Amino acid sequence: YRDYVIRSFNEDKPYARFVQEQVAGDVLFPAEPDGVLGLGFLAAGPWDFIGHWEVGEGKLDGRIAKHLDRDEMLSAVFNVFQSTTVQCAQCHHHKFDPIRMEDYYRLHAVFAAVDRADRDIASLPAAEQERKQMLLARRQELLAERERLKEQQQPLKEIQTQLASVESALSQIPAPPQVFAVTTHFSGGGQFKPTEGRPREIRLLHRGDLTSPGDLVSPGAPQLWEAAEDEFFPPARFSVARPWLEGEARAELARYLTAADNPLVWRSIANRLWGWTFGTPLVGTLNDFGRGGMQPTHPQLLDYLAAELRDDPRQSLKSIIRLLVTSRTYRRSSRSDEHSAQIDAGNAYLWRANRRRLTAEEFRDSLLAASGILNRQAGGPSFRDFVIDKPDHSPHYEYHLHDPADTATHRRSIYRFVVRSQPHPLLTTLDCADPSISFPRRDESTTALQALAAWNNRFVEYTARKLAERMERHGLKSVEQIDFACRQVLGRGATPRERALLEEHLNAHGSASVARVLFNMNAFFYLD
């Protein structure tokens, strides 16, 4: 799923198509692998193994686990794509926004039949599929023949030889690739059973209590704009004789989200693009555009960007990004001046660029790039920058035992294997977000522990040594080494004062220490 998201951004996939694939791609685009890959979005959150696998829906705890699973899915969809907090209507009508409890439980009905499990991305090519079916049929014939000839040794040996040949041929047919996504058909295990496409019964729960069920509800969504319908299958289309199908419900939700007259979906992504580009979004609460969230600082600008994206025939995110980065506003310096600061200290009118610290992942990637050891391989299995201790039961993920010289881990941080229960100590210290929850905007703190980690961490030490090796290969003179290192780390040459101080430090402590000094400078840590 991660590779699908990266590829979709790189290919500049139309935004409406991108959203639809992640909600109902298997229904709307059944012949395309991306229609299944995108469904990894709905399955990306935390999953209660005990509640699903060991307890099951026959007990209250299992039903609670399933309820929370659906809540996580619908919350993710509306927080991310609509910037709407529908989850606040679970126990009562939303306190601030026009979302009723009925709306919330109608969204539960949309996801009533799906579970999270591995599913095939695409079937085998037609010729391979036909060959596999022929081999499976022949295998069944041989198994039946073997059973019949158990008492006749000579024919039995021939049948067993043929059976071994068929099973060998079957084993050579590759299994189709899989993605962890929502599905209605899977092998299951323990108490975890597939619905086979039959939606579970969803009732409105009094105060959100599963032991106090009320009326049955059918799929729908909040009526958040004038033309929206809150019920996907009204009585005229919905009957006992012809109940709605699971895929139809998700397809209706996907169309609801990407409707041209739905202002929220376009405002939400426009606000995120602005925030990622300028460092501060137009609406500070990226996941909440409701009355409980912050008001937009420039509402007309937000609507302009949203309309530009919606009305673009390509619905190109890259076009919006290009519009932003070629603007005079984006190209402003981050330097302050006293007169402007007195008028607009908070920079609400963007008279200067917002200075931004590197995120934890950007810091790690920049260390690899500056030291010359960054592996730019894209896609594929995640690397593991930890050692697993006691893997058979309650595994411990020991980051301090990992060798930073392991070249398999010198890839960009987006390809890390993320352990939700035991996050990376260095990245967490540098404000890396909790991977168990949706985190639309990073916290940014400044602590003594960050300074200690950025100086003493084994990974920082290792990358400093690798940069020092490059410095020493580059030139014999200390001034040449310093200028080379500054260009690699800071993107510019050293100033006269920096050159004098670093040369003194180089002579006293060596090139690896100079590299660590550069890695800890504000000019490296912050984007001006």
N, C-alpha and C positions, 0 to 999 in steps of 0.2 A: 504493500500500500504506500509506503514511504517513497519508493521509486516511482510509483504511478503519479504521486503528487508533484514530485520534482519534474518528471517528464511533461506533465500537463502544463506546468508553468513555463518550462522551456519552449514547448511547442505553441504557447499562447493559445491554449484551447478556449473557445468561446465560454464566457463565464456561466451563462445559463446551462450549457451542456455540462460543465464541470460540476455544478451543483446537482443537477439531475442524476448524473452518474453515481453520486455518493449517497443518494437516497433511494433511487429505484432504477439503477442502471441495468440490472438484469432483466427488468420488465420492458423498459423503454428502448434499450439497445441490445436485444438478446443475442445478436450474432457477433458482438464485438467483445474482446477480452476486457477492455476498459469498463464495460458495463458491470462486470463482476469485481474487478480490482477496486473500483471506486467504493464499493460497499464496505471496504475495510474501515472507512470513516466511522460507521455505526458500531463497529466492534472494537474500536481502538481504546476504549476506556477500561477502567478496572473491572475485573470479573470475579465473582464470588464462587470459587471452585467448590468449597464445602457445601454451600447452599444449593448449588445446581447438581453436582455430581454425587454427593453422598447423602444429602437430605431428600431432595426431590420435591415435586409439587404436591405429593400426597400429604405433606405436613405443612403447618403454618409457616415455619421458618423457610421452607423451600419456596412457598408462594411469595413470601416477603422478598426473598432474593430475586425472584423473577420480576416482581413489581419494581424493585430498585433498578434492575437491569433495564427495563423499559424506560424508567424515569431518566436514566443516564443517557439513553439514546435520544429521546425527544428533547431533553434539555440541551444536549450538544447541538442538535439540528437548529433549534431556535436561538440559542445564545450565539452561535457562530454565524449563521446565515441571515438571521433576522434581527440580531441584537435585541432580543426580547426574552424576558425572564418568565416563561410560561410555568416553570416549576414552582413558582410562588402561589399557584392556584391549586395546589394538591389538597390542602386541608380546608380552604375557604376561597371565596372569590378573591382575585388579585386586589390588594389594597390600593394600588395606584393606577393600574392600567386596565383597559376594558377586556379582561380575560376572566371567564367564569370557570367554575369547577368543571362544568360540563365540557368546556373546550379542552381542558387538561386531560380528562379521561377519554375524550374522543381521540386524542393523539395516542393514548395508550392503545386504543383499538386499532390504530394504524399499524402498530408493531406487535399486535397480539399473537401472531403466528411464528415470528422469527426468533431464532436463537443465534448465539455466536459459536461458530465452529469452522473447521477447515472445509473449503469447497473448491472444486475444480475451476480453474480460470477459463479454460477452453477445452473442448473435447479434442480427441485425436483427429488427424486428417482422415478423410473418408476412407481411403484405401486401408490405412492402418486399423481403423475402427472395424471395417469389414473383416479384415484378417483376424483380428482379435475375437470377433464373434464366432467365426468359423472354428478357431482353435478352441474356444470355450465349449462349443457344441461337440466337437470331436472329443474333448476331454471328458465330457459327460457320458458320451457313448462308451469310451474306453473304461471309465469307472464302472459303468453298469455291466460291461462285458467281463471285467475282472471279477466282479462279485459273482457272476454266473459260473465262471470257470475256476473257482477256488480249488476244487478237487482235482482238476486236470493240470498237472505240473507243466507240461511242455507248452500248451497254448497259453497258459498263464504267464510264463516267462516272456513270450512274444508280446502279449498285451502290456506287461509292465515296461518292456523296452519302448514300445510305442508311446505309452503314457509319459515316460520320462522325457522322450523327445518332444512331445507336445508341451509339457510343462516348461521345458527349457526354452522353447520358442516363445511361450507366453511371458516368461521372465525377461526376455530381451526387448519386449515392447515397452517403451518408456511410460511411466506413469505421468499423467498430465500435471502441470504445475498447479499449485494450490495457493490460496490466500485465506487468511483468517478474517472472516466476514460474517454478515448475517445470512442465514439460510434456513430453509424449512426441512431439508433432507440431509441427514448425516448419520454416521454409524452409531454415535452415542456411546454410552457406557455408564455403569453404575445406575443411578437414578435419573441420569440425564438422557431424556428421550426426545426425538424430533416430533414436531407436530404434523409432519407430512402435508403441510399447507392448510391445516384446519385451524382457524383462529381461535384462541382461547376466549372464554366468556369474560367480557370487561363490564364491570358495574361501577357506578359512581359510589365512592366510599365516603361515608359520613366521617368528617374530620380526618380523612386520609387513612382510616382504620380498616384493615382487611377483614376484621371480624364484624364490621358493620356495613355490609354491602347494600346498595340501593338499587336504582333502576339500571337496566341494561343500556349501554350506549353503543352507537355505531361510529365508524371512522369520521373524523372531521378535523377542523382547525379553528382557531380564533378568528372572528370577523374583524380583522385589524385595519381594513380599508373598505371603502363603501361598496365596491363591487364583489368583495369576497363572500363566499358562502361558507357557513360554519358546519355544514353537514355534507359529506361527500356523496352519500347514497341516501337521499331523502326517500320517504315512503313510496313515492311513485316509482322509484327504481329499485327499491329494496323489499324483498319478500322472503318468506320462509322457503318457498319453492326455488327461489334463485338468490341465495345469499351472495354477498360480495366476496370476491376472491382476495387473498392476501396481497398478491402483486398489484391488483387494481388499486388498493388503498394507498400503497406507497407511491404508485404512479400519480394518483390524484394529489398527494402531498407535494411531490416534486413539481407538478404543474402549478400548484398553488404558490409555492415558494418563488418560482421564476416568472410569474405573471408580469407582463409589462406594466400593469397598473399597481403593482405591489411596490410602494416606495421604499420599504425598509430594506429589502435585499440589496438594492443598488446603493442606498446610502451606507449600509453597513460595510460593504467591501470598499467603497470610495473612502470612507473614514479610515479603514485599516491601511489602505495604500498611502494615504497622506501621513498617517502616524509612522509607518515604517520608513517613509522617505524623509520626513522633516524631524522625526524624533518625538513629536508631540501631536496626538490626534486632534481633530477638530471637535470631537466629542470625547471627553476624557474617559467615560465609562464605555469601553468598546463593545461589551456584551449587553449593555442596557441602555436603549434609547428611550425608555419609558420615563414616567414622571419621577420615578425614584432615582434616575440617573442624572448625569450632568447635562446642562444645556449646551448646544453647539456654540462655539465662539464665533463662527462665521457661517450661519445657516444657508445663506444664498450661495456661498462658495461650495458647500457640501452638496446642495441640490444640483448645482451646475455640473460638478464632477459625476454625480450619480446619473444625471440625464445623458451626459456625454457617453458614458459606458453603456447605458441601456439602449440608446438610439444608434450606437455604432453597429453596422451590420455584422462585424466580426466580434463584437463584444470583447475587445482586446484589452487585457490588463496592461500589456506592454505599452499600448498607445497612451494610456492614462499615466503610466510611470514616465514615459518620454515627455509628456506634457508637463509633468511636475519638475523633472530634473533639468529641463531646458528653460525654466522660468527664471526671471530675475530674482525672485524670492529665494529659490533654492541656492542660487549662486552667491548669495550674500556671505560676507565674512562673519565669523562668530565674535569678532572683537566688539567690545562695548564702547560707548561714548557717553559722557556724563549727561549731556543735554537730553538725548533720547531716553536714557535710563530714568531720568526724573519724570518724564512724561508717561512712559510705559515700562515700568520696572519688570513686569512679568512677561514682557515680549509678546503680548497678545496680538499685536499688529505685525509681528514678524519683521521688525526693522533690522534684525540680525539673525544669523543662524543659531540654532540651539546646539550647544555643546553636549555631546553624548559619550558616555563611557562604553567601552566595548562590553558586550555580553560575555558571560563565562565561556561559551562555545567559541565566540569570535577571538577571545584572548588565546585560547588553546590553539586554534587554527593559525593565528598570526604567529605564534611561537614556532610552529612547524614550518610555516612559509619563510619566515625571516632566517631560520637556521638552515634552510635549503633541503629539508628532508620531507616536505609535504608530498604525500602520495595522492595524486589527483584522480585516482580511479573512481569512477562513478557507479553507483548501483551495486547490487549483489548483497550477499549476507552481511550482517552487521559484525564489526570487530568487537572483541571483548578486552577491555583494559583492566581486567581483574583476574584473580585466581580463585576458583571455587574450592572451598574447604568443606568437608563433610557433605559431598554431593548427594549421598543416598537419602539423607533425611535432614530437614531444616538446614539447607545449604547456607554457608557464610560466603559472602563475596568480599574477598580480601584485596582491596585496591593497593595496599602498601606492599604486597608481595609481587605485584606485576613489575616486569622489567621494562622501563621506558624505552630501552633500545630495541624492543620488539617491533620490527618494521611493519608487521601486519596491522599495527595500531596507529600508524602515521598517516591516517586518512582524516578527512574532515569530520568534525564532531557530529554532524547530522547522521553519520553512518555508525555511530556508537550503539552498542547493545545497552539499552537503558534498563536498569533494575529499579523498579518502583519502590520496593521495600528497603533498599539500601543504596541510596544515591551516591554519586562520586563526591568524596570529601572536598577536593579542590574546587570543583565546579559549584558545589553547594555554597562554599564559602564566598564565592564570587557572585552570589545571588542567582544561580541557576534555578529555574522554576521547579516546583513540585510536579513531577510527571504524572501524578495520580489525579490531577484536576485540570480543568481548562484554565489557562493562565493567559489572558489576552494581552496583558501588559506587565513587563518585568518590574519588580522592585529594584531600587538602586540605592544601596547603602554604602557607607564608607566606614570601615572598622580597622582596628589595629590587627586583627586576625588576618584580614585580606593582605595587608602589607607583609606580614610574616610568611603567609603561604606563597605569595608571589615571589618572595626572595628565596625561601628554603625548600620549597616542594621539589621532590626528586625529578619530576618531569621538567620543571623550569631549569634545574641544574643541568640536566642532560641536554636540553636544546641550547643552553648557553655554551656548553662544551662544543657542540656541533657547529655553532656559529663561530666560536673561537678558532676551530680548525679551518674554517673558510677564511677568516681574517688572516691567519698566518700563511695560508697558501696565496693570498691575494698580493701581499707585498711585505718586504722586510722592514720598511720604515713604519714607525708607530703612527705617524700622522696619516699615512695611507690606510693602515688598518682601521683607524678610528673613522675616517671618512667613509670607507667601505661599509663598516658596521652601521653607521648612522643612516646611510642610504638604504640598507636592508631593513632596518628596524623602524626608522622614523620616516622614511620616504623622502629624505632631504639630506643635504650635507650638514656637518656640524658647524655651529656658530663659533666664532673665535673663542668665546669664553668656554663653551662646551669642549672645544678641542683642547684647550689648555688643561682643564680639570680632568678630562678623560685620559690625556697623555700621562699626567702625573699618576693617575690611578692605575693605568696600564703598567707603568714602570714599577709600581709598588706591589701590585696584586695579580697581574697577568691578564691575558685577553679574555678568559672565561668570566672573570669577575666584571670586566668592562661590559661584556654581553649582558650579564645579569642586571647591571646598573641601567642599561638601555631598556631592558624589558620592564623595568619598574618606573620608568619616567612617565610623567603625565602625558607627554607628547606621544607615547606609545599607547597608553591606556585609554586615551580620550580621542574622539573624532572632533576635530575643529571644523 
